Amino acid sequence: MNDVSKANFWNECYNDNNTGWDLGKITPVFKDWVDKLDKKSKILVPGCGNGYDPLYFASLGHDVVAVDFSEIAVNNIKSKLKAEKVNLKVIKYDFFNLLDKYKKEFDYIVEYTFFCAIDPKNRDQYINITHKLLNDNGYLIGLFLPFQKKISEGGPPFAVRKNEIKKKFVKKFDLIENFSHPLSINARKENELFYKFKKK
Ligand SMILES: C[S@@+](CC[C@H](N)C(=O)[O-])C[C@H]1O[C@@H](n2cnc3c(N)ncnc32)[C@H](O)[C@@H]1O
């Protein structure tokens, strides 16, 4: 398997423009979500890539931290930050070490194409870490995908299954809702589901 746990793998993807995951704009589902948030919140976006979502969240005045261990991704966001002048903290860091910096800190963690990008054997660890990063009233919201890919096809992106997500998350989170979101982009409509989890 490609070493998806190393920043170099992802740097090469960015260098080669092998970035099929990148929407090139705010994710419509998360724009809709954040536009309706009724109070200023502390939001973490792990594995943020080119950072359209955290940039938009910050432009609305939320306190946002965006994390990625690829220096290319981080530099891309930082160059946009200068132009947009929003208050966004961009950190080049391995998500799996993030508890060194933050504990019980965030109101929301916003997940998109990161859970499926990590080595599937690290999924339990992802769940434990997100749980500890959230404050006691915190939520993890996200679009999970790809549901249609066969597990045997490998990744990234690595396949996800409803029963696996439920079984793993339920240890640390209450499942508030999951549904096929009307604002999912057409190419992913059949392949992704929106989830909202509340920290237990
Ligand atoms: C498939 S891309 C998704 C980027 C972004 N979420 C998006 O939707 O455009 C996965 C991102 O996660 C980052 N990543 C993978 N493993 C990571 C880790 N352990 N710590 C921090 N970032 C990581 C990669 O560098 C890459 O930018």
PDBQT file of the ligand as one rigid body, heavy atoms in Angstrom, charges set to zero:
ROOT
HETATM    1  C1  LIG A 301      -7.888  13.457   0.453  1.00  0.00    +0.000 C 
HETATM    2  S1  LIG A 301      -7.115  14.883   1.066  1.00  0.00    +0.000 S 
HETATM    3  C2  LIG A 301      -8.514  15.840   1.593  1.00  0.00    +0.000 C 
HETATM    4  C3  LIG A 301      -8.262  17.294   1.772  1.00  0.00    +0.000 C 
HETATM    5  C4  LIG A 301      -9.493  18.119   2.183  1.00  0.00    +0.000 C 
HETATM    6  N1  LIG A 301     -10.179  17.547   3.337  1.00  0.00    +0.000 N 
HETATM    7  C5  LIG A 301     -10.454  18.287   1.042  1.00  0.00    +0.000 C 
HETATM    8  O1  LIG A 301     -11.576  17.748   1.100  1.00  0.00    +0.000 OA
HETATM    9  O2  LIG A 301     -10.068  18.952   0.057  1.00  0.00    +0.000 OA
HETATM   10  C6  LIG A 301      -6.448  14.314   2.615  1.00  0.00    +0.000 C 
HETATM   11  C7  LIG A 301      -5.609  15.355   3.308  1.00  0.00    +0.000 C 
HETATM   12  O3  LIG A 301      -5.275  14.861   4.583  1.00  0.00    +0.000 OA
HETATM   13  C8  LIG A 301      -3.914  15.156   4.857  1.00  0.00    +0.000 C 
HETATM   14  N2  LIG A 301      -3.453  14.159   5.836  1.00  0.00    +0.000 N 
HETATM   15  C9  LIG A 301      -3.405  12.809   5.674  1.00  0.00    +0.000 A 
HETATM   16  N3  LIG A 301      -2.963  12.219   6.808  1.00  0.00    +0.000 NA
HETATM   17  C10 LIG A 301      -2.743  13.227   7.695  1.00  0.00    +0.000 A 
HETATM   18  C11 LIG A 301      -2.297  13.268   9.036  1.00  0.00    +0.000 A 
HETATM   19  N4  LIG A 301      -1.979  12.135   9.714  1.00  0.00    +0.000 N 
HETATM   20  N5  LIG A 301      -2.189  14.460   9.659  1.00  0.00    +0.000 NA
HETATM   21  C12 LIG A 301      -2.507  15.624   8.998  1.00  0.00    +0.000 A 
HETATM   22  N6  LIG A 301      -2.935  15.638   7.713  1.00  0.00    +0.000 NA
HETATM   23  C13 LIG A 301      -3.049  14.466   7.078  1.00  0.00    +0.000 A 
HETATM   24  C14 LIG A 301      -3.231  15.087   3.513  1.00  0.00    +0.000 C 
HETATM   25  O4  LIG A 301      -2.028  15.813   3.486  1.00  0.00    +0.000 OA
HETATM   26  C15 LIG A 301      -4.306  15.659   2.591  1.00  0.00    +0.000 C 
HETATM   27  O5  LIG A 301      -4.156  17.052   2.449  1.00  0.00    +0.000 OA
ENDROOT
TORSDOF 0
